[in-house]
Amino acid sequence: MSHLSSEEFIDLLDGALPPARGQHLLTCAACRTEAEALTGVLTRAAAVGEVPAPSPLFWAHLSSRIRAGLAAPIARTWQELVWWPGSGWAAGLASMLLVLLVSQSSFRGSSDLHLGSSPAAHTVRAAADPADDIDNDQAWAVVRTVADDAGDDAAEDAGIATRPDAAERITLELSAREKSELAQLLAGELKRSGT
């Protein structure tokens, strides 16, 4: 047999619980405990005696507040429905994220649009792009010069330092295509250096 419902507990307190359900209290300790607790609450409430009447102004103020609440519209315009503090920031952040995603997808997709993504297309793409010659590139020459002049201590003092696991973390974040490209570059460098 199931436990007494909330409505049945109310019927019990009012003395209107059917006798068949009252028999459940004799066998169920949980329902009996709940019934005793509710009876105790009613007993304590009845012991309080007379409840003081509210101020005469209470009813006038209550009815005027209810009338004012019912007369006021919940929301007058759609702007009031969607506006909440911070919604401007959220919309701006969402817009920036959308722009970044679209620009990244169009940047990555533009080189694959014309040539496809097959291995043959990768070879054609690699042949079409001139190889990066870091030794003869003027921009890299500036970077090499600055790096040669600055020691490790100067870089750390300037706040330019990497974490010990930075290379591993960056490698783990590469896409499958980027990992394949890195493996090819490393294999080529190993062949070139004779290792």
N, C-alpha and C positions, 0 to 999 in steps of 0.2 A: 504494500500500500504506500502511496506517495505521501510526502510531508504536507503539512497544512500550508495553503497559500496565504498571501497577505490578506486577501479578502476573507478567508476563513478565520484568520486570527481576529479580524474586526468583528465577524459574526460571533465568535467565541466570547469576546468582551461584551458584546451587546446581548448575549444569551440566546442568540438565534442560530447557533451552529447545529446542524442535524446530528442526531444521536449516533449515527453510523460513523461520522467523522470524529465525534467526540471519543469514540472507542480507541481511535488512533493515539490519542494522548496517553492512554494507559500503557501502550506498548512502546512508544517512541520517546526516548529520553531527550532528544534534541528539541522536539516540538514542545514537550512539557517544560523544558527550561525556558524556551522563548515565551511561552504563555505565562509563566510565572514572572518573568522580567516585565512583560507588558502590563500585567496586573499590578505589579509594584509601582510602575510609572503612574498608572491611573490612581492608585491609592495616594501617592505623594502629591499628585496634582489636586486631588480632592481635599487633602489636608491643608492646602494653602488657604483655603477659605475664600473670602470675597476679593475679587480682583478690583483694584481701584479704577474708576472711570477715567478716561482720557480727558484732557482739557477741552472745554467747549469749542475752542478755536480749531482743534484737531480736525473735526469733521468738515468744517468749512474749507480749511486749507487742503485737506485730502481731496475733496470733490473738485476744487479749482485746479489742483495739480493734475488730476485725471482728465478733466476737460481740456486743459492745455496740451497734455500729451496726446490726446486723441485728435486734436485740431491740427497739430504740427505734422507736416508730411515727413515721412521716413527719409526720403531722398528726393530732392527736387529735380536734379538733372543726372545724366549718366556720369558726369565728371565727379559728382559727389559719391557715386557708387564705386568708382574705381580709384579715387584718390585716397591715399593713405600716406602717412609720413614715410618718406624713403622711396616712394614709387618712382620718383624722377631718377634717383640714383639707380634703382633696379632696371629701369628702362634704358638708361644710358649704358649700363654695364652689359645688358643683353644685346644692345645694338653694336657695341664694340666687339663683343664675342662673335656675333654674326658676321661682321665685316672681316674679322681675322680668319674665321673659318672659310668664308667665301674666297678671300684672297689666297689663303694657303692652298685650297683645293684647285683654284684656277692656276696658281703658280706651278703646282706639281703636275696638274693635268695637261698643261700646255705643251710640255715636251713629249708627252705620251700620245697626244692627239694625232699628230701627223705620222709618227713612226710606229705606233703600237707598243706593246710591251713584250714582244717575243724576244728570245735571245738574239736572233738575227737583227732585230730592230735596235737592240742595245749595242751591238757591234757597229751598226751604221751610225748610231748616235755618237758613240765614242770616236769614230773616225771623223765625223763631221765637226766635232768640237776640237779645237786645237788643245794639245796636251798642256797642262800647267807646267811651265818651266820656272820653278821657284828660284833657281839659281840666277836666272837672267831677268826676272821680273823686278822692275824698279820699286814697286810698292813693297814687295817683300824685302828688298834691299834695305829700305828704311827701317823696317821692323827688325831685320837681323842686326843692323848697326846699333839700334837702341838696345836690343837684347844683349849684344856683346859688351856694350859699355856699362850696362847695369848689372851688378852682381846679384846673387840670390838674396843677400841681406837688404840691399836697397829695395828690391821688389817686396819683400816682407814688410819693410818699414813703410812702404807706400800703400800697403794693404792689398797688394797684388800677390795672391797666393792661392794655390789650389789645395783641395782636400786630398789626402793620400789615396782615396778610392775614387777620385774623379774620373780617371780614364775608364775604369771598370763600369762606373755608373753610366757614363755617356755611351759606352759600347752597348750596354744592355738596353738603352732607350732607342737604339737605331731600329729602323724598319728592316724588313727582310731584304729589300732592294739595297738599302744603304749598307747593310752587313755584307752583302755580296760584292758591292763596289769596294768596300774597305778590304775585303779578302783579296780581291784582284790587285789593288794598289800595294798591299803588303807583299804579295807574291812577286810582283814586278820589282819592288824595291829590294827584296832578298836576292833575286836573280842578278840585279844590277850590281849589288855590293859583293856578290860572289859567296854568300853565306849559305 
